[in-house]
Amino acid sequence: MTTEHAAYSKKGVLIAGLLLAMLFGALNATIVGTAMPRIVGELGGLHLMTWLTTAYMLVATAIVPIAGKLADLLGRRVVYVTGLLVFIAGSALCGAAQTIHQLIAFRAVQGLGGGIMMPMALIIIGDLFSGKERARWQGVFGGMFGLASVIGPQLGGWIVDAWSWRGVFYINSPLGLLAMALIAIGLGPHKKSERPKFDIAGMLTMTVGVVSLLLALTLGGKEYAWDSWQIIGLFALSAVFLALFVVAENRAADPVLPIRLFRSKTFSVVNAIGFLMSVGMFGSIMFVPFFLQGVVGISPSASGTAMTPMMLALLVASVVGGQLVQKIGVRAQMALGMAVSAAGFALLATMDESTTLWTATVHMIVLGFGVGLVMPLLTLALQESFPKTELGVVTASSQFFRQIGGVFGMTVLGAVMNHQSSVDLSEKLGPVLQKLPPSPLVDEVAKKIAEEPQDLYGVLLSPEALAKIPEAMARTFVPILKSAMVDALHHVFWWGFAFVVLGALLTGFVGNIRLSDRRGEKRADVGAAVPAGNE
């Protein structure tokens, strides 16, 4: 075999490993959700169930920018393989957990590995390919998230039914080991030009600041009131450590996230667009099922299936967008994708009690297609605007700000949903309650309106809850609850629309980013995978 053929073969092995690692990493988010009921059924701790997601998300988000910097300092192979090893170990520990507290702790370990893995595939794609080639490949890799969203719930359900909930964690071991072997073969060793300088102060202050912020956003309005000392304390702690982070970065010889990057219009604007897009995207994923189950009236499993076309549209648009961007350019496609996403939110905000499942599906497809056009461009725009010595940092920053945007979106849109539900239910159910004779049920409804109005939607979301309400009372309550849910969701989707429109306006500030025809300088640890003569 010639040297060129050998190089191409090694490159193919590497890409296969990257695709496999990204697929099973993305599957982790959707496949575990299916197993949640069985997990709490066996281990107990229903009140702690949300921490199975929160623990993973907190650690994974905080580590992303650090992983990107380490990839620049230590090389791609050692960082990626380490991330895979930690993820596999965390998955195995999750599968062996005997208590809910153990499982939460092991999910944090898994999140550490997942956060290291998250940006690595796109960083390596940035190393391997020219700008035009990156557009195609990043569209394919972006589509893997859509594919994972489509097959994850079904695969998770099959594993739980055929084996046990532990299987959704154990399946990561063989897939992870195979991906790790392929990536280790495809990536060459990193050749150090000088001793790396680690920004320990920056890493520590960033981690504490980001985790405190995410905890405040996650727990505020749920576990603790927004004005409680716990939430105020977390926000204060975050502000202090993020300020210390800025000081540390200005003094560091080789900062983990150089503050000077924020002076770049491209860096700041593109990451702001990613943040705003994620606010809307995660908000839609969280709240559309409320409409499908509570207003349209389909089952939870059917609502999961109904979300599939939106994810397929996202997948198709990611792949199509990789080709389209070469014809119309980064800025034009980004503006188009944000405009289509905004149109999707506007359509969702028109849905009411008469909306059919088919109509809701079409609206979701529009939103998914818009998001899919934008998602791959966020990383591509940054990679084309900075030298390869900073490719790891800028690529990871894109993932980081999108993750933060997702948490912010779920928090803000959740607060909008809760507030509007409280207003609507007080106005519409209050007069009805006053006309009913006193009873424990009436008192309970009045209490929920005052404290947790969204809990009343359980009547719409659960046949068991509906069966406990007297039929005569249900005939009055159900239409009011549906009307209140529709109105609250209208406010949620219009807020999502506003965030996405703001992102669309920001695309006007994106510079004229040209896709390069050459790869630029080649990294030592990926050079063996690139055929000679193609530089």
Phi and psi in degrees as a GROMACS rama.xvg file:
@    title "Ramachandran Plot"
@    xaxis  label "Phi"
@    yaxis  label "Psi"
@TYPE xy
-71.4546  163.764  THR-2
-60.5421  -40.7251  THR-3
-65.1638  -43.1498  GLU-4
-64.4465  -39.4182  HIS-5
-62.3539  -40.8483  ALA-6
-64.0138  -43.481  ALA-7
-62.7763  -39.6852  TYR-8
-61.7852  -42.9765  SER-9
-66.5359  -37.2665  LYS-10
-64.1516  -39.9398  LYS-11
-64.3871  -39.9737  GLY-12
-61.3617  -43.4542  VAL-13
-63.003  -46.6214  LEU-14
-63.1309  -39.6769  ILE-15
-60.163  -42.7025  ALA-16
-64.9372  -39.8983  GLY-17
-64.3771  -44.4646  LEU-18
-62.9414  -42.8822  LEU-19
-65.2717  -44.0352  LEU-20
-64.2268  -41.1857  ALA-21
-67.8596  -37.2315  MET-22
-65.0418  -50.5757  LEU-23
-75.0957  -23.7801  PHE-24
-68.7412  -42.3242  GLY-25
-70.322  -34.0079  ALA-26
-60.5354  -30.0454  LEU-27
-55.0458  -35.39  ASN-28
-69.0521  -37.3969  ALA-29
-96.6022  -32.057  THR-30
-71.6321  -33.5754  ILE-31
-70.6256  -35.353  VAL-32
-57.267  -36.6424  GLY-33
-64.0233  -31.3542  THR-34
-86.7988  -7.26907  ALA-35
-52.9612  -49.2006  MET-36
-58.2184  -41.0446  PRO-37
-68.0004  -36.5482  ARG-38
-61.8584  -52.1304  ILE-39
-70.5147  -25.3573  VAL-40
-66.2031  -35.6337  GLY-41
-89.4364  -42.7534  GLU-42
-95.222  -14.9727  LEU-43
77.2444  -168.096  GLY-44
76.8187  43.7798  GLY-45
-55.7606  -37.3258  LEU-46
-68.4146  -14.4852  HIS-47
-103.105  2.48206  LEU-48
-57.6398  -40.6649  MET-49
-63.1763  -22.9498  THR-50
-70.3518  -16.7656  TRP-51
-65.1686  -31.6158  LEU-52
-88.2451  -42.6585  THR-53
-62.0118  -44.1677  THR-54
-60.2077  -43.7452  ALA-55
-63.4552  -47.7714  TYR-56
-65.1267  -41.4214  MET-57
-59.9804  -50.7891  LEU-58
-69.2629  -43.5748  VAL-59
-61.8038  -42.2592  ALA-60
-67.531  -43.6821  THR-61
-65.0602  -31.7237  ALA-62
-86.0417  -16.8031  ILE-63
-55.1377  -54.4527  VAL-64
-65.1151  -30.3937  PRO-65
-67.6472  -41.1395  ILE-66
-61.4529  -41.0652  ALA-67
-61.5209  -41.6836  GLY-68
-67.6673  -42.4479  LYS-69
-62.215  -33.1633  LEU-70
-64.6295  -34.323  ALA-71
-73.1124  -33.7378  ASP-72
-82.0199  -44.3665  LEU-73
-104.657  -10.4132  LEU-74
101.538  157.63  GLY-75
-70.9609  -41.9579  ARG-76
-64.5209  -49.0682  ARG-77
-64.7447  -38.4707  VAL-78
-71.1058  -45.277  VAL-79
-65.4599  -46.2839  TYR-80
-63.851  -38.3464  VAL-81
-62.121  -45.1811  THR-82
-59.8312  -43.1303  GLY-83
-62.9572  -43.4209  LEU-84
-61.5644  -44.5437  LEU-85
-64.4563  -41.5086  VAL-86
-63.8426  -43.6947  PHE-87
-64.1348  -44.178  ILE-88
-63.0535  -43.5921  ALA-89
-62.2801  -38.9903  GLY-90
-64.222  -43.9844  SER-91
-63.1071  -40.5228  ALA-92
-64.9454  -39.7231  LEU-93
-60.3485  -43.2911  CYS-94
-64.884  -26.3613  GLY-95
-95.5482  -0.425038  ALA-96
-59.2035  139.657  ALA-97
-108.336  -13.8912  GLN-98
-136.121  161.977  THR-99
-65.954  -32.9758  ILE-100
-67.9572  -39.1474  HIS-101
-62.4883  -43.7871  GLN-102
-62.7331  -41.1615  LEU-103
-61.5316  -44.7251  ILE-104
-62.6033  -41.9868  ALA-105
-71.9165  -28.0179  PHE-106
-65.6854  -33.03  ARG-107
-65.2499  -40.6378  ALA-108
-62.0127  -44.5895  VAL-109
-60.9928  -39.0256  GLN-110
-63.6913  -34.3216  GLY-111
-60.5083  -47.804  LEU-112
-65.8207  -41.9974  GLY-113
-63.1204  -38.8918  GLY-114
-67.0581  -32.3118  GLY-115
-70.6646  -40.1536  ILE-116
-68.9162  -34.9233  MET-117
-48.5981  -54.4516  MET-118
-84.3635  -11.7453  PRO-119
-64.8061  -41.5286  MET-120
-60.7635  -43.9715  ALA-121
-70.7758  -31.334  LEU-122
-63.0728  -46.3487  ILE-123
-67.7466  -37.5718  ILE-124
-59.7276  -38.082  ILE-125
-63.6636  -32.8335  GLY-126
-71.4478  -41.2707  ASP-127
-77.6038  -33.6561  LEU-128
-121.32  157.578  PHE-129
-72.0724  171.367  SER-130
-57.4359  -44.3641  GLY-131
-66.7027  -37.4245  LYS-132
-69.9779  -36.8564  GLU-133
-59.5542  -41.5463  ARG-134
-55.5326  -43.1025  ALA-135
-68.6072  -47.7244  ARG-136
-70.3995  -36.9143  TRP-137
-70.436  -26.9981  GLN-138
-64.4527  -41.7884  GLY-139
-64.4958  -45.8069  VAL-140
-67.9609  -36.8158  PHE-141
-63.2488  -35.2386  GLY-142
-65.8101  -20.6156  GLY-143
-63.0526  -32.2341  MET-144
-66.1979  -41.7177  PHE-145
-63.3882  -41.5427  GLY-146
-62.1385  -42.5425  LEU-147
-62.2134  -37.2992  ALA-148
-67.1343  -30.9788  SER-149
-75.8308  -48.3682  VAL-150
-91.9516  -16.7943  ILE-151
-57.2998  -55.0295  GLY-152
-60.5737  -40.8169  PRO-153
-67.1093  -42.8695  GLN-154
-64.637  -42.3444  LEU-155
-61.6947  -43.2309  GLY-156
-62.9154  -39.3691  GLY-157
-66.9473  -43.4715  TRP-158
-63.479  -44.0362  ILE-159
-63.2566  -42.8733  VAL-160
-70.329  -40.3364  ASP-161
-83.2853  -24.0568  ALA-162
-131.201  -95.4996  TRP-163
-165.828  173.726  SER-164
-62.9669  -25.4813  TRP-165
-64.6129  -25.6011  ARG-166
-63.8129  -28.6121  GLY-167
-68.8953  -19.0436  VAL-168
-93.8561  -41.7968  PHE-169
-64.862  -27.3395  TYR-170
-64.8644  -20.569  ILE-171
-68.3948  -25.098  ASN-172
-65.6795  -55.6076  SER-173
-64.65  -39.5001  PRO-174
-65.8883  -41.769  LEU-175
-66.5587  -40.6779  GLY-176
-66.151  -38.7726  LEU-177
-65.0229  -46.0963  LEU-178
-61.2875  -40.8082  ALA-179
-63.8577  -41.1014  MET-180
-64.0342  -44.1504  ALA-181
-64.3435  -41.9286  LEU-182
-69.9675  -40.6638  ILE-183
-62.7089  -36.6173  ALA-184
-71.3218  -42.2698  ILE-185
-72.5434  -29.3769  GLY-186
-97.4642  134.791  LEU-187
-83.4526  169.535  GLY-188
-70.2253  149.59  PRO-189
-78.8385  128.366  HIS-190
-96.6855  110.8  LYS-191
-75.1106  129.051  LYS-192
-89.5636  -28.5014  SER-193
-156.993  166.186  GLU-194
-66.7935  126.374  ARG-195
-66.9424  146.762  PRO-196
-109.136  112.919  LYS-197
-89.5956  131.035  PHE-198
-89.3338  76.3806  ASP-199
-63.0611  -44.3975  ILE-200
-61.1485  -41.8122  ALA-201
-64.8626  -42.2294  GLY-202
-63.1031  -44.2144  MET-203
-68.1242  -47.1629  LEU-204
-66.7723  -37.5613  THR-205
-64.1244  -44.5152  MET-206
-61.0798  -48.9061  THR-207
-64.3889  -43.1456  VAL-208
-63.4243  -45.0155  GLY-209
-70.7045  -44.732  VAL-210
-62.8151  -40.3598  VAL-211
-63.1547  -42.2604  SER-212
-63.0102  -46.8949  LEU-213
-64.4628  -38.8349  LEU-214
-62.2949  -43.4939  LEU-215
-62.1633  -44.2656  ALA-216
-67.529  -33.7036  LEU-217
-77.3906  -40.9505  THR-218
-89.4815  -24.6013  LEU-219
-62.4968  131.93  GLY-220
79.2708  -3.08463  GLY-221
-120.821  -76.9855  LYS-222
-72.8084  -35.6394  GLU-223
-136.609  150.77  TYR-224
-66.6948  152.962  ALA-225
-61.6779  -29.6568  TRP-226
-96.1917  13.4191  ASP-227
-73.8965  157.964  SER-228
-65.5996  -28.2702  TRP-229
-65.1822  -46.9658  GLN-230
-72.8475  -42.7868  ILE-231
-60.8793  -40.4611  ILE-232
-62.986  -39.8777  GLY-233
-66.6571  -42.2716  LEU-234
-63.0208  -41.3974  PHE-235
-64.3986  -43.8009  ALA-236
-60.9012  -41.7119  LEU-237
-62.3908  -44.5886  SER-238
-62.5756  -42.5304  ALA-239
-63.0742  -47.768  VAL-240
-74.4468  -30.2057  PHE-241
-70.2309  -33.6664  LEU-242
-65.7848  -42.5272  ALA-243
-63.3116  -34.1241  LEU-244
-62.1394  -44.291  PHE-245
-60.8542  -43.5051  VAL-246
-61.3222  -45.6056  VAL-247
-62.6941  -39.9851  ALA-248
-68.7077  -34.209  GLU-249
-70.6202  -20.0969  ASN-250
-100.86  -17.6722  ARG-251
-70.1488  143.276  ALA-252
-69.3361  -36.3998  ALA-253
-140.14  80.0945  ASP-254
-63.9046  148.607  PRO-255
-67.5902  -34.8668  VAL-256
-140.69  90.8786  LEU-257
-55.9113  127.827  PRO-258
-63.3499  -28.5783  ILE-259
-61.3141  -23.1178  ARG-260
-60.6447  -32.8813  LEU-261
-70.5019  -13.9695  PHE-262
-78.8513  -13.9891  ARG-263
-78.1026  124.563  SER-264
-60.2411  -41.3383  LYS-265
-62.2755  -47.2042  THR-266
-59.6249  -49.8714  PHE-267
-68.6589  -44.5335  SER-268
-69.6724  -45.3871  VAL-269
-63.569  -42.6439  VAL-270
-68.7628  -32.2606  ASN-271
-65.6863  -40.0852  ALA-272
-63.8197  -42.8244  ILE-273
-61.5518  -41.1098  GLY-274
-60.1009  -49.5758  PHE-275
-67.7762  -37.9559  LEU-276
-62.3867  -40.1592  MET-277
-69.5032  -33.7959  SER-278
-54.6091  -48.6184  VAL-279
-70.6733  -44.131  GLY-280
-62.2395  -50.1373  MET-281
-67.3012  -32.3217  PHE-282
-63.4491  -40.7085  GLY-283
-67.9064  -41.9855  SER-284
-62.6026  -34.0482  ILE-285
-78.0662  -38.0334  MET-286
-102.935  -21.3943  PHE-287
-58.8173  -40.7211  VAL-288
-59.438  -29.5518  PRO-289
-58.1374  -45.324  PHE-290
-66.3772  -46.0365  PHE-291
-61.8944  -42.1611  LEU-292
-84.0665  -42.0057  GLN-293
-84.0337  -31.7753  GLY-294
-105.106  -52.673  VAL-295
-68.0899  -36.773  VAL-296
94.1454  25.4124  GLY-297
-94.3181  166.985  ILE-298
-76.6117  163.687  SER-299
-57.013  -42.4795  PRO-300
-66.2929  -39.1459  SER-301
-67.2744  -34.6751  ALA-302
-68.4319  -34.7796  SER-303
-62.5282  -41.6615  GLY-304
-65.7791  -37.2919  THR-305
-66.9956  -22.801  ALA-306
-77.8808  -14.7251  MET-307
-57.8989  -44.9926  THR-308
-58.6032  -35.3249  PRO-309
-63.7576  -42.1717  MET-310
-69.5959  -35.3828  MET-311
-65.9204  -38.9752  LEU-312
-63.1402  -39.5218  ALA-313
-62.0446  -44.1297  LEU-314
-62.0113  -48.5233  LEU-315
-62.8707  -43.8022  VAL-316
-64.9454  -35.2848  ALA-317
-62.2055  -42.8774  SER-318
-71.6512  -45.8009  VAL-319
-63.1153  -39.3253  VAL-320
-62.65  -31.0445  GLY-321
-63.0474  -27.777  GLY-322
-88.1606  -40.2231  GLN-323
-64.6468  -36.6199  LEU-324
-61.502  -26.4377  VAL-325
-71.6727  -19.4817  GLN-326
-95.8502  -38.5385  LYS-327
-110.42  -12.9904  ILE-328
94.5739  161.357  GLY-329
-64.2914  -50.5678  VAL-330
-63.1831  -44.2544  ARG-331
-64.9443  -43.0046  ALA-332
-69.1723  -35.8717  GLN-333
-63.206  -43.269  MET-334
-64.1914  -41.4767  ALA-335
-62.2231  -46.5026  LEU-336
-63.2825  -41.786  GLY-337
-67.1039  -36.5736  MET-338
-65.9142  -42.6029  ALA-339
-65.1121  -40.2071  VAL-340
-61.6368  -42.679  SER-341
-62.2739  -39.8492  ALA-342
-62.7766  -37.7898  ALA-343
-61.4236  -42.9863  GLY-344
-66.1166  -40.0171  PHE-345
-61.5017  -39.6115  ALA-346
-66.1773  -41.9985  LEU-347
-60.9791  -34.4282  LEU-348
-73.5974  -8.86615  ALA-349
-92.4286  -7.54262  THR-350
-71.4387  142.881  MET-351
-142.862  -164.915  ASP-352
-62.7734  -20.9348  GLU-353
-91.6855  -4.18275  SER-354
-67.924  133.3  THR-355
-88.9839  164.503  THR-356
-60.8723  -38.4848  LEU-357
-61.9741  -44.7723  TRP-358
-63.7928  -44.3763  THR-359
-60.6625  -38.6273  ALA-360
-63.3995  -43.6387  THR-361
-61.1398  -42.4188  VAL-362
-62.9242  -39.8239  HIS-363
-67.4835  -35.1506  MET-364
-62.8499  -42.3278  ILE-365
-58.9888  -47.0741  VAL-366
-62.2018  -46.7409  LEU-367
-60.5646  -39.0933  GLY-368
-66.9232  -40.2246  PHE-369
-63.3193  -45.3463  GLY-370
-62.6334  -40.4462  VAL-371
-64.352  -30.5035  GLY-372
-69.9737  -31.2351  LEU-373
-88.2862  -40.8396  VAL-374
-51.3413  -51.1029  MET-375
-67.5419  -24.1266  PRO-376
-71.4594  -26.3853  LEU-377
-62.4513  -45.8017  LEU-378
-71.3027  -42.6137  THR-379
-58.544  -44.4523  LEU-380
-61.4631  -39.7316  ALA-381
-70.8455  -42.3019  LEU-382
-63.9227  -32.9586  GLN-383
-79.5619  -10.4132  GLU-384
-106.421  -4.45647  SER-385
-133.115  154.355  PHE-386
-67.3274  159.95  PRO-387
-66.6048  -19.8722  LYS-388
-66.0165  -19.5983  THR-389
-114.899  13.6339  GLU-390
-62.3555  -40.2453  LEU-391
-62.9681  -44.2297  GLY-392
-64.4323  -48.2837  VAL-393
-72.0548  -34.2095  VAL-394
-65.8833  -44.8829  THR-395
-65.1091  -33.7289  ALA-396
-62.1781  -35.3988  SER-397
-61.9061  -46.9241  SER-398
-62.1606  -41.5062  GLN-399
-62.4088  -50.6108  PHE-400
-69.8428  -28.2966  PHE-401
-69.9178  -37.9453  ARG-402
-64.0261  -45.2897  GLN-403
-60.7557  -41.4816  ILE-404
-60.9293  -38.3869  GLY-405
-62.4505  -45.3443  GLY-406
-64.9537  -43.6905  VAL-407
-61.4514  -41.6105  PHE-408
-62.5969  -46.7245  GLY-409
-62.4534  -35.1606  MET-410
-71.9338  -52.3645  THR-411
-67.1518  -47.2375  VAL-412
-68.1657  -31.7524  LEU-413
-64.6042  -39.8182  GLY-414
-65.7362  -38.5802  ALA-415
-62.2692  -45.4323  VAL-416
-59.9125  -45.956  MET-417
-66.0399  -45.0112  ASN-418
-64.3392  -48.2177  HIS-419
-67.0667  -34.6492  GLN-420
-63.0861  -41.5726  SER-421
-61.5496  -44.4761  SER-422
-63.873  -50.218  VAL-423
-65.1152  -43.893  ASP-424
-69.5065  -35.0133  LEU-425
-64.3245  -43.0533  SER-426
-71.4214  -37.9548  GLU-427
-93.7416  -36.4585  LYS-428
-91.0493  -26.2516  LEU-429
-53.3579  -53.6735  GLY-430
-60.7017  -34.0473  PRO-431
-66.7055  -43.0483  VAL-432
-62.6841  -35.9264  LEU-433
-65.826  -25.1936  GLN-434
-86.0474  -11.8717  LYS-435
-89.3184  147.757  LEU-436
-66.294  148.25  PRO-437
-57.757  139.28  PRO-438
-162.316  159.957  SER-439
-56.1098  -37.1777  PRO-440
-66.8465  -43.0994  LEU-441
-62.8142  -42.8124  VAL-442
-62.4988  -40.3535  ASP-443
-64.9561  -41.855  GLU-444
-63.3553  -44.2236  VAL-445
-61.2947  -39.5001  ALA-446
-65.5681  -41.6425  LYS-447
-66.5458  -35.946  LYS-448
-60.4765  -39.2304  ILE-449
-76.6721  -33.1401  ALA-450
-109.452  -52.0007  GLU-451
-134.359  72.5881  GLU-452
-58.8495  -33.231  PRO-453
-64.7362  -23.3486  GLN-454
-62.2358  -26.9975  ASP-455
-66.3227  -23.019  LEU-456
-67.76  -11.0727  TYR-457
-57.2592  -26.4557  GLY-458
-62.7124  -36.8819  VAL-459
-80.605  -28.4593  LEU-460
-93.5717  -10.8277  LEU-461
-135.59  116.164  SER-462
-58.6088  -32.9345  PRO-463
-64.5568  -41.8712  GLU-464
-66.561  -39.2558  ALA-465
-64.2161  -36.1745  LEU-466
-66.3975  -22.236  ALA-467
-80.5954  -11.7604  LYS-468
-94.5997  133.397  ILE-469
-53.8368  141.293  PRO-470
-56.9011  -42.4858  GLU-471
-63.0233  -39.7254  ALA-472
-69.6837  -38.2407  MET-473
-63.4999  -35.9378  ALA-474
-61.7078  -29.8039  ARG-475
-87.136  -41.9091  THR-476
-68.9953  -46.2364  PHE-477
-59.4342  -48.6441  VAL-478
-60.3002  -37.5161  PRO-479
-66.2131  -43.1164  ILE-480
-63.2658  -41.8574  LEU-481
-63.4833  -43.716  LYS-482
-62.4489  -42.6796  SER-483
-65.9307  -40.7542  ALA-484
-64.0591  -43.7708  MET-485
-60.3536  -45.6442  VAL-486
-64.07  -43.2754  ASP-487
-62.7645  -41.6941  ALA-488
-67.5476  -33.9568  LEU-489
-57.4212  -45.2918  HIS-490
-62.6941  -41.1449  HIS-491
-60.6138  -48.5717  VAL-492
-69.9008  -33.0671  PHE-493
-69.407  -35.9261  TRP-494
-63.4502  -43.866  TRP-495
-58.902  -41.9779  GLY-496
-57.3069  -44.379  PHE-497
-63.0897  -42.8483  ALA-498
-62.4441  -43.1241  PHE-499
-70.1071  -37.9021  VAL-500
-62.1977  -40.8947  VAL-501
-59.5173  -41.9754  LEU-502
-63.2292  -38.8414  GLY-503
-63.2246  -40.4118  ALA-504
-64.4123  -35.8456  LEU-505
-66.3187  -23.0635  LEU-506
-62.2351  -22.3783  THR-507
-66.9571  -16.8726  GLY-508
-97.6246  -0.920341  PHE-509
-74.4264  131.323  VAL-510
-67.5444  176.435  GLY-511
-81.5113  88.4211  ASN-512
-86.7082  119.575  ILE-513
-97.6986  138.352  ARG-514
-82.0352  126.158  LEU-515
-77.448  153.817  SER-516
-96.1938  -10.068  ASP-517
-122.725  162.253  ARG-518
-82.5187  -14.655  ARG-519
77.8526  -161.544  GLY-520
-66.2703  143.015  GLU-521
-96.1824  135.197  LYS-522
-76.3106  146.268  ARG-523
-65.8276  -31.9841  ALA-524
-85.1871  -7.72549  ASP-525
-120.101  -2.86687  VAL-526
-61.6117  -32.7667  GLY-527
-66.8603  -19.4291  ALA-528
-89.9557  -4.95041  ALA-529
-107.047  123.556  VAL-530
-59.9677  137.179  PRO-531
-62.8186  145.467  ALA-532
92.3411  -6.41957  GLY-533
-103.339  10.5825  ASN-534
